[in-house]
């Protein structure tokens, strides 16, 4: 079963959205996206689905009516609800999750807490500024390896071989990104973990995999997983997470937590003792006041995605990406940057148009009411994302629009 863009934007049926077949009401306005446009850039800063919008507004009203009272009565239960919903969606334990404001914050806290000056960390030339800068600020010795020259020809074996060849006896941490936002290349995490072994700590930026990739078992292949939740997942803006089960004891908290145990120890004038494994995540959740209504509405984002089903969302996203790549590959003036194979690609599709700069292509597509983006790297490409905000008709329209472009 397919669902049109109008049905998606107007509500339609939640499970039919991803082709499950069973219709369930998703409300009168599932996304508030402008229906006149085709939104291939919405994954960058996702439009909130209706359950998330409603939750944000509900908490905002409660806080505006009396913030101190609303916090006193609801903070503990709402924080717990977010952890429980996130754990259910990810297939982990609630206490192994810490919550942050973004991928960048999560990476900085992870690397600052995990690394000391003189430690050796291996990363890649393809990782984002947030990884490279967080590693630099940690004071560790950073080495970079190139996994591929032509991303369209990237293969699992070649990338794994490059990483293994760059490891040394001093390598303490391997810092990777699951899906590269500059090329659309996806790392084969299961094969990669097997190749690296358990001697090094594997930290993964999963921001462009969370809400796309299907199997929770892949998460357990990481020692630490960091991701913003306001992209493909559709979570509230300004939310993210850190997950670990193997590495919390290797990390030091960087920002004071307002968790029950550390704060309680301070009140009693005692040092913070060992925290039980089922609550260790709270030590790494930064304290202080933050956008409470957004953090608490993250529970609805997890529940919404859980209801859709990870496997169904993944199949839909990958299927649309393959349709898009197939269409672009048939155009003689287009160079496809992202690999065709599902093993090493996900929902991001990058390409170049002969004789045109990426920003010119994005501008021309915008005249056709197709929203695209430019990759935020030194080597720039046009980027489209096949998130839940688009359907097959949108994909075909995008291919047709690119076909009409000439430098």
Kinemage of the C-alpha trace (Angstrom):
@kinemage 1
@onewidth
@group {chain A} dominant
@subgroup {mainchain}
@vectorlist {calphas} color= white
{ca unk a 1} P 0.000 0.000 0.000
{ca unk a 2} L 1.293 3.475 -0.830
{ca unk a 3} L 0.354 6.758 0.785
{ca unk a 4} L 0.395 10.004 -1.151
{ca unk a 5} L 2.137 13.131 0.051
{ca unk a 6} L -1.219 14.833 0.611
{ca unk a 7} L -2.372 11.960 2.816
{ca unk a 8} L 0.920 12.078 4.711
{ca unk a 9} L 0.760 15.808 5.259
{ca unk a 10} L -2.950 15.814 6.060
{ca unk a 11} L -2.822 12.921 8.476
{ca unk a 12} L -3.855 9.741 6.738
{ca unk a 13} L -3.002 6.561 8.587
{ca unk a 14} L 0.074 6.054 10.715
{ca unk a 15} L 0.870 2.502 9.767
{ca unk a 16} L -0.303 2.918 6.196
{ca unk a 17} L 2.268 5.705 6.037
{ca unk a 18} L 4.986 3.102 5.856
{ca unk a 19} L 3.046 0.534 3.892
{ca unk a 20} L 1.922 -1.708 6.735
{ca unk a 21} L -1.575 -1.999 5.418
{ca unk a 22} L -3.413 -1.411 8.695
{ca unk a 23} L -4.987 2.038 8.927
{ca unk a 24} L -4.941 3.957 12.171
{ca unk a 25} L -5.888 7.598 12.502
{ca unk a 26} L -2.933 9.951 12.805
{ca unk a 27} L -5.009 13.052 13.437
{ca unk a 28} L -6.102 15.968 11.269
{ca unk a 29} L -2.604 17.343 10.542
{ca unk a 30} L 0.170 14.821 10.879
{ca unk a 31} L 2.899 17.245 9.798
{ca unk a 32} L 2.459 20.983 9.490
{ca unk a 33} L 4.676 21.127 6.400
{ca unk a 34} L 3.639 23.410 3.548
{ca unk a 35} L 1.841 20.992 1.177
{ca unk a 36} L 2.798 23.092 -1.857
{ca unk a 37} L 6.414 21.969 -1.489
{ca unk a 38} L 8.262 18.657 -1.702
{ca unk a 39} L 10.380 18.475 1.436
{ca unk a 40} L 13.630 16.629 0.775
{ca unk a 41} L 15.460 18.739 3.380
{ca unk a 42} L 13.073 18.291 6.303
{ca unk a 43} L 15.280 15.630 7.920
{ca unk a 44} L 17.828 18.361 8.712
{ca unk a 45} L 15.529 19.886 11.306
{ca unk a 46} L 12.466 17.709 11.167
{ca unk a 47} L 8.924 18.945 11.227
{ca unk a 48} L 7.284 17.669 14.385
{ca unk a 49} L 4.584 15.034 13.894
{ca unk a 50} L 1.263 15.878 15.533
{ca unk a 51} L 1.785 13.852 18.746
{ca unk a 52} L 5.013 15.740 19.376
{ca unk a 53} L 3.482 19.138 18.588
{ca unk a 54} L 0.607 18.410 20.943
{ca unk a 55} L 2.914 17.320 23.759
{ca unk a 56} L 5.132 20.403 23.423
{ca unk a 57} L 2.087 22.641 23.586
{ca unk a 58} L 0.630 20.767 26.560
{ca unk a 59} L 3.834 21.133 28.582
{ca unk a 60} L 4.307 24.741 27.469
{ca unk a 61} L 0.854 25.636 28.750
{ca unk a 62} L 1.551 23.897 32.043
{ca unk a 63} L 4.869 25.671 32.515
{ca unk a 64} L 3.452 29.063 31.543
{ca unk a 65} L 0.611 28.640 34.019
{ca unk a 66} L 3.054 28.016 36.878
{ca unk a 67} L 6.476 26.659 36.024
{ca unk a 68} L 7.693 25.859 39.524
{ca unk a 69} L 4.516 23.978 40.380
{ca unk a 70} L 4.452 22.094 37.069
{ca unk a 71} L 8.064 21.024 37.594
{ca unk a 72} L 7.425 19.946 41.173
{ca unk a 73} L 4.440 17.817 40.206
{ca unk a 74} L 5.615 16.368 36.888
{ca unk a 75} L 9.391 16.584 36.303
{ca unk a 76} L 10.373 13.181 37.714
{ca unk a 77} L 7.614 11.227 35.989
{ca unk a 78} L 8.107 12.995 32.652
{ca unk a 79} L 11.877 12.475 32.702
{ca unk a 80} L 11.257 8.806 33.402
{ca unk a 81} L 8.697 8.572 30.593
{ca unk a 82} L 11.256 9.863 28.089
{ca unk a 83} L 13.825 7.289 29.194
{ca unk a 84} L 11.305 4.441 29.103
{ca unk a 85} L 9.976 5.402 25.653
{ca unk a 86} L 13.502 5.805 24.279
{ca unk a 87} L 14.577 2.463 25.688
{ca unk a 88} L 11.564 0.710 24.191
{ca unk a 89} L 12.247 2.155 20.757
{ca unk a 90} L 15.993 1.474 20.844
{ca unk a 91} L 15.810 -1.938 22.483
{ca unk a 92} L 17.943 -0.914 25.480
{ca unk a 93} L 17.504 -0.299 29.212
{ca unk a 94} L 16.217 3.146 30.314
{ca unk a 95} L 19.083 3.735 32.722
{ca unk a 96} L 21.675 3.377 29.967
{ca unk a 97} L 20.445 6.536 28.236
{ca unk a 98} L 21.616 10.089 28.858
{ca unk a 99} L 19.771 13.002 27.274
{ca unk a 100} L 21.421 16.077 25.760
{ca unk a 101} L 20.522 18.998 23.505
{ca unk a 102} L 22.194 17.884 20.268
{ca unk a 103} L 24.612 15.501 18.587
{ca unk a 104} L 27.358 18.098 19.003
{ca unk a 105} L 26.818 18.327 22.757
{ca unk a 106} L 26.712 14.545 23.043
{ca unk a 107} L 29.950 14.095 21.094
{ca unk a 108} L 31.744 16.782 23.088
{ca unk a 109} L 30.660 15.279 26.417
{ca unk a 110} L 31.592 11.789 25.276
{ca unk a 111} L 35.072 12.583 23.988
{ca unk a 112} L 35.908 14.981 26.820
{ca unk a 113} L 34.810 12.356 29.328
{ca unk a 114} L 36.502 9.431 27.591
{ca unk a 115} L 39.844 10.827 26.410
{ca unk a 116} L 42.897 12.316 28.073
{ca unk a 117} L 45.758 14.284 26.490
{ca unk a 118} L 48.088 11.763 24.930
{ca unk a 119} L 45.406 9.160 24.215
{ca unk a 120} L 45.288 8.119 20.566
{ca unk a 121} L 41.993 8.240 18.709
{ca unk a 122} L 41.355 7.185 15.131
{ca unk a 123} L 38.679 8.909 13.072
{ca unk a 124} L 38.094 9.463 9.347
{ca unk a 125} L 38.439 12.294 6.878
{ca unk a 126} L 34.707 12.015 6.190
{ca unk a 127} L 33.433 12.871 9.667
{ca unk a 128} L 31.651 16.107 10.466
{ca unk a 129} L 33.130 19.212 12.080
{ca unk a 130} L 31.390 18.280 15.348
{ca unk a 131} L 33.467 15.105 15.636
{ca unk a 132} L 36.736 16.601 14.480
{ca unk a 133} L 36.452 19.647 16.734
{ca unk a 134} L 35.276 17.653 19.767
{ca unk a 135} L 38.295 15.405 19.378
{ca unk a 136} L 40.645 18.378 19.036
{ca unk a 137} L 39.245 19.984 22.167
{ca unk a 138} L 39.697 16.737 24.107
{ca unk a 139} L 43.474 17.084 23.849
{ca unk a 140} L 43.887 13.564 22.479
{ca unk a 141} L 46.216 12.667 19.632
{ca unk a 142} L 43.949 12.434 16.599
{ca unk a 143} L 44.676 10.439 13.461
{ca unk a 144} L 42.450 10.437 10.371
{ca unk a 145} L 42.049 7.790 7.688
{ca unk a 146} L 40.395 8.057 4.278
{ca unk a 147} L 37.878 5.274 3.689
{ca unk a 148} L 37.155 5.932 0.013
{ca unk a 149} L 38.192 8.232 -2.822
{ca unk a 150} L 34.997 7.906 -4.874
{ca unk a 151} L 32.041 7.543 -2.496
{ca unk a 152} L 29.862 6.053 -5.247
{ca unk a 153} L 32.296 3.117 -5.358
{ca unk a 154} L 32.658 2.711 -1.599
{ca unk a 155} L 32.484 -0.893 -0.445
{ca unk a 156} L 32.224 -2.542 2.952
{ca unk a 157} L 35.439 -4.521 2.514
{ca unk a 158} L 37.485 -1.534 1.365
{ca unk a 159} L 36.292 0.704 4.221
{ca unk a 160} L 36.916 -1.976 6.833
{ca unk a 161} L 40.339 -2.669 5.370
{ca unk a 162} L 41.256 1.015 5.530
{ca unk a 163} L 40.227 1.266 9.179
{ca unk a 164} L 42.002 -1.898 10.227
{ca unk a 165} L 45.137 -0.795 8.423
{ca unk a 166} L 45.139 2.504 10.315
{ca unk a 167} L 44.825 0.988 13.805
{ca unk a 168} L 47.913 0.973 16.012
{ca unk a 169} L 48.655 -0.586 19.380
{ca unk a 170} L 48.100 2.831 20.937
{ca unk a 171} L 44.619 3.385 19.487
{ca unk a 172} L 42.220 3.756 22.404
{ca unk a 173} L 39.080 5.028 20.646
{ca unk a 174} L 37.703 4.736 17.108
{ca unk a 175} L 35.407 7.706 16.361
{ca unk a 176} L 33.072 7.114 13.427
{ca unk a 177} L 29.879 8.360 11.823
{ca unk a 178} L 27.341 5.706 10.863
{ca unk a 179} L 25.953 7.603 7.849
{ca unk a 180} L 28.128 10.300 6.293
{ca unk a 181} L 26.104 13.455 5.756
{ca unk a 182} L 28.512 14.686 3.075
{ca unk a 183} L 28.239 11.698 0.737
{ca unk a 184} L 25.401 9.451 1.946
{ca unk a 185} L 27.842 6.571 2.544
{ca unk a 186} L 26.793 4.240 5.379
{ca unk a 187} L 29.317 2.241 7.370
{ca unk a 188} L 28.582 -1.517 7.636
{ca unk a 189} L 28.470 -1.478 11.410
{ca unk a 190} L 28.103 -5.198 12.046
{ca unk a 191} L 31.052 -6.165 9.849
{ca unk a 192} L 33.040 -3.241 11.188
{ca unk a 193} L 32.617 -4.259 14.815
{ca unk a 194} L 33.687 -7.802 14.026
{ca unk a 195} L 36.783 -6.526 12.220
{ca unk a 196} L 37.822 -4.083 14.945
{ca unk a 197} L 37.353 -6.494 17.815
{ca unk a 198} L 36.789 -5.329 21.376
{ca unk a 199} L 40.238 -3.938 22.157
{ca unk a 200} L 39.217 -0.408 21.153
{ca unk a 201} L 36.236 1.681 22.234
{ca unk a 202} L 33.931 2.350 19.288
{ca unk a 203} L 32.025 5.663 19.436
{ca unk a 204} L 29.434 6.236 16.709
{ca unk a 205} L 27.660 9.414 15.618
{ca unk a 206} L 24.304 7.961 14.588
{ca unk a 207} L 22.337 11.114 13.861
{ca unk a 208} L 21.597 10.151 10.238
{ca unk a 209} L 20.856 6.519 11.128
{ca unk a 210} L 18.501 6.990 14.085
{ca unk a 211} L 14.984 6.894 12.722
{ca unk a 212} L 16.187 5.220 9.504
{ca unk a 213} L 18.097 2.017 10.148
{ca unk a 214} L 15.959 -0.926 11.231
{ca unk a 215} L 17.635 -3.280 13.678
{ca unk a 216} L 18.256 -2.382 17.344
{ca unk a 217} L 21.041 -4.981 17.447
{ca unk a 218} L 23.245 -2.583 15.490
{ca unk a 219} L 23.179 -0.177 18.426
{ca unk a 220} L 24.709 -2.807 20.680
{ca unk a 221} L 27.669 -3.035 18.329
{ca unk a 222} L 28.732 0.430 19.525
{ca unk a 223} L 30.415 1.095 22.835
{ca unk a 224} L 28.925 4.592 22.773
{ca unk a 225} L 26.208 5.864 20.436
{ca unk a 226} L 25.439 9.575 20.126
{ca unk a 227} L 22.591 11.086 18.125
{ca unk a 228} L 20.427 14.127 17.889
{ca unk a 229} L 16.768 13.157 17.919
{ca unk a 230} L 15.451 16.160 15.968
{ca unk a 231} L 16.268 14.852 12.497
{ca unk a 232} L 14.978 11.580 10.977
{ca unk a 233} L 13.309 10.551 14.234
{ca unk a 234} L 11.041 13.613 14.123
{ca unk a 235} L 11.778 14.520 17.731
{ca unk a 236} L 11.574 17.966 19.288
{ca unk a 237} L 14.137 20.523 18.246
{ca unk a 238} L 17.051 20.733 20.642
{ca unk a 239} L 17.054 17.115 21.839
{ca unk a 240} L 19.524 14.256 21.604
{ca unk a 241} L 20.908 11.253 23.435
{ca unk a 242} L 23.988 9.319 24.459
{ca unk a 243} L 23.711 5.568 24.918
{ca unk a 244} L 26.223 3.144 26.330
{ca unk a 245} L 26.318 -0.076 28.240
{ca unk a 246} L 29.999 -0.938 27.880
{ca unk a 247} L 31.731 2.395 28.314
{ca unk a 248} L 29.999 4.445 31.014
{ca unk a 249} L 32.561 3.228 33.555
{ca unk a 250} L 35.369 4.496 31.271
{ca unk a 251} L 33.876 7.976 31.062
{ca unk a 252} L 33.887 10.917 33.452
{ca unk a 253} L 30.896 13.274 33.622
{ca unk a 254} L 31.708 16.759 32.343
{ca unk a 255} L 28.620 18.830 33.257
{ca unk a 256} L 27.025 18.404 36.710
{ca unk a 257} L 23.936 16.228 36.659
{ca unk a 258} L 20.750 17.094 38.516
{ca unk a 259} L 20.053 13.383 38.891
{ca unk a 260} L 18.621 12.075 42.122
{ca unk a 261} L 21.784 10.371 43.409
{ca unk a 262} L 24.460 13.000 42.668
{ca unk a 263} L 22.248 15.871 43.797
{ca unk a 264} L 21.202 13.931 46.888
{ca unk a 265} L 24.817 13.256 47.788
{ca unk a 266} L 25.582 16.982 47.534
{ca unk a 267} L 22.653 17.862 49.786
{ca unk a 268} L 23.987 15.466 52.405
{ca unk a 269} L 27.550 16.724 52.071
{ca unk a 270} L 28.790 13.368 50.828
{ca unk a 271} L 30.825 12.409 47.755
{ca unk a 272} L 28.945 10.901 44.854
{ca unk a 273} L 29.249 7.160 45.184
{ca unk a 274} L 28.810 4.442 42.576
{ca unk a 275} L 25.503 4.785 40.766
{ca unk a 276} L 23.432 1.687 40.117
{ca unk a 277} L 23.675 0.373 36.567
{ca unk a 278} L 19.979 0.984 35.959
{ca unk a 279} L 20.446 4.730 36.599
{ca unk a 280} L 23.965 5.415 35.328
{ca unk a 281} L 22.696 7.471 32.373
{ca unk a 282} L 21.480 10.217 34.685
{ca unk a 283} L 25.085 10.967 35.725
{ca unk a 284} L 25.826 11.987 32.142
{ca unk a 285} L 22.624 13.950 31.524
{ca unk a 286} L 23.607 17.614 31.966
{ca unk a 287} L 21.774 19.372 34.762
{ca unk a 288} L 20.462 22.900 34.797
{ca unk a 289} L 17.309 24.317 33.307
{ca unk a 290} L 16.673 23.538 29.680
{ca unk a 291} L 13.769 23.416 27.208
{ca unk a 292} L 11.687 21.100 29.387
{ca unk a 293} L 8.669 21.023 27.092
{ca unk a 294} L 10.833 19.799 24.209
{ca unk a 295} L 12.739 17.220 26.241
{ca unk a 296} L 9.528 15.768 27.652
{ca unk a 297} L 7.834 15.623 24.244
{ca unk a 298} L 10.633 13.332 23.095
{ca unk a 299} L 8.639 10.503 24.663
{ca unk a 300} L 5.922 11.025 22.054
{ca unk a 301} L 8.497 10.995 19.232
{ca unk a 302} L 9.863 7.644 20.374
{ca unk a 303} L 6.374 6.214 20.813
{ca unk a 304} L 5.269 7.494 17.400
{ca unk a 305} L 8.225 5.879 15.657
{ca unk a 306} L 7.818 2.704 17.689
{ca unk a 307} L 4.201 2.508 16.562
{ca unk a 308} L 5.184 2.892 12.921
{ca unk a 309} L 7.746 0.117 13.320
{ca unk a 310} L 11.476 0.491 12.739
{ca unk a 311} L 11.566 -2.135 10.021
{ca unk a 312} L 8.690 -0.556 8.085
{ca unk a 313} L 10.148 2.950 8.294
{ca unk a 314} L 13.534 1.642 7.197
{ca unk a 315} L 12.084 -0.245 4.243
{ca unk a 316} L 10.130 2.800 3.113
{ca unk a 317} L 13.086 5.162 3.487
{ca unk a 318} L 15.542 2.851 1.734
{ca unk a 319} L 13.041 2.010 -0.981
{ca unk a 320} L 12.481 5.678 -1.806
{ca unk a 321} L 16.230 6.329 -1.742
{ca unk a 322} L 16.793 3.508 -4.217
{ca unk a 323} L 14.030 4.856 -6.457
{ca unk a 324} L 15.670 8.276 -6.340
{ca unk a 325} L 19.159 6.927 -7.069
{ca unk a 326} L 17.866 4.804 -9.936
{ca unk a 327} L 16.217 7.842 -11.487
{ca unk a 328} L 19.225 10.115 -11.083
{ca unk a 329} L 21.624 7.466 -12.389
{ca unk a 330} L 19.758 7.445 -15.705
{ca unk a 331} L 20.488 11.138 -16.295
{ca unk a 332} L 23.613 11.698 -18.384
{ca unk a 333} L 24.377 15.124 -16.861
{ca unk a 334} L 24.174 13.855 -13.272
{ca unk a 335} L 26.935 12.200 -11.265
{ca unk a 336} L 25.571 10.109 -8.424
{ca unk a 337} L 27.779 10.492 -5.348
{ca unk a 338} L 26.022 8.083 -2.980
{ca unk a 339} L 26.545 4.320 -3.448
{ca unk a 340} L 23.697 2.317 -4.976
{ca unk a 341} L 24.060 -0.620 -2.553
{ca unk a 342} L 21.805 -0.614 0.504
{ca unk a 343} L 24.633 -2.161 2.527
{ca unk a 344} L 26.608 1.086 2.321
{ca unk a 345} L 23.899 3.723 1.902
{ca unk a 346} L 20.822 4.926 3.766
{ca unk a 347} L 18.330 7.773 3.333
{ca unk a 348} L 20.711 10.513 2.153
{ca unk a 349} L 21.230 10.806 -1.615
{ca unk a 350} L 23.997 13.125 -2.872
{ca unk a 351} L 24.721 14.040 -6.477
{ca unk a 352} L 26.296 16.628 -8.806
{ca unk a 353} L 24.889 18.262 -11.930
{ca unk a 354} L 27.361 18.965 -14.727
{ca unk a 355} L 28.146 22.650 -15.174
{ca unk a 356} L 26.307 23.806 -12.045
{ca unk a 357} L 27.381 24.494 -8.475
{ca unk a 358} L 25.395 22.680 -5.786
{ca unk a 359} L 23.888 25.927 -4.488
{ca unk a 360} L 22.718 26.773 -8.020
{ca unk a 361} L 21.028 23.379 -8.293
{ca unk a 362} L 19.320 23.857 -4.933
{ca unk a 363} L 18.114 27.279 -6.032
{ca unk a 364} L 16.766 25.949 -9.336
{ca unk a 365} L 15.011 23.069 -7.604
{ca unk a 366} L 13.491 25.571 -5.200
{ca unk a 367} L 11.851 27.321 -8.147
{ca unk a 368} L 10.097 24.004 -8.774
{ca unk a 369} L 9.047 23.893 -5.101
{ca unk a 370} L 11.489 21.115 -4.294
{ca unk a 371} L 13.485 21.693 -1.143
{ca unk a 372} L 17.029 20.322 -1.240
{ca unk a 373} L 20.238 21.154 0.626
{ca unk a 374} L 23.966 21.525 0.055
{ca unk a 375} L 26.318 19.270 2.015
{ca unk a 376} L 28.098 21.355 4.713
{ca unk a 377} L 31.639 20.280 3.813
{ca unk a 378} L 34.589 21.654 1.841
{ca unk a 379} L 33.614 19.332 -1.026
{ca unk a 380} L 29.986 20.180 -1.651
{ca unk a 381} L 27.210 18.211 -3.337
{ca unk a 382} L 23.447 18.497 -3.747
{ca unk a 383} L 21.632 16.472 -1.095
{ca unk a 384} L 18.124 15.016 -0.921
{ca unk a 385} L 16.737 13.023 1.991
{ca unk a 386} L 13.960 10.439 1.577
{ca unk a 387} L 12.467 10.906 5.027
{ca unk a 388} L 8.843 10.373 6.062
{ca unk a 389} L 8.108 13.819 4.647
{ca unk a 390} L 8.165 12.592 1.032
{ca unk a 391} L 6.677 9.772 -1.048
{ca unk a 392} L 7.173 8.133 -4.464
{ca unk a 393} L 5.435 10.975 -6.311
{ca unk a 394} L 7.817 13.448 -4.694
{ca unk a 395} L 10.786 11.322 -5.726
{ca unk a 396} L 9.612 11.133 -9.327
{ca unk a 397} L 9.007 14.890 -9.372
{ca unk a 398} L 12.519 15.530 -8.053
{ca unk a 399} L 14.077 13.320 -10.719
{ca unk a 400} L 12.033 15.107 -13.390
{ca unk a 401} L 13.153 18.493 -12.077
{ca unk a 402} L 16.825 17.480 -12.089
{ca unk a 403} L 16.398 16.105 -15.594
{ca unk a 404} L 15.361 19.569 -16.781
{ca unk a 405} L 18.498 21.233 -15.383
{ca unk a 406} L 21.344 22.171 -17.639
{ca unk a 407} L 24.457 24.129 -16.709
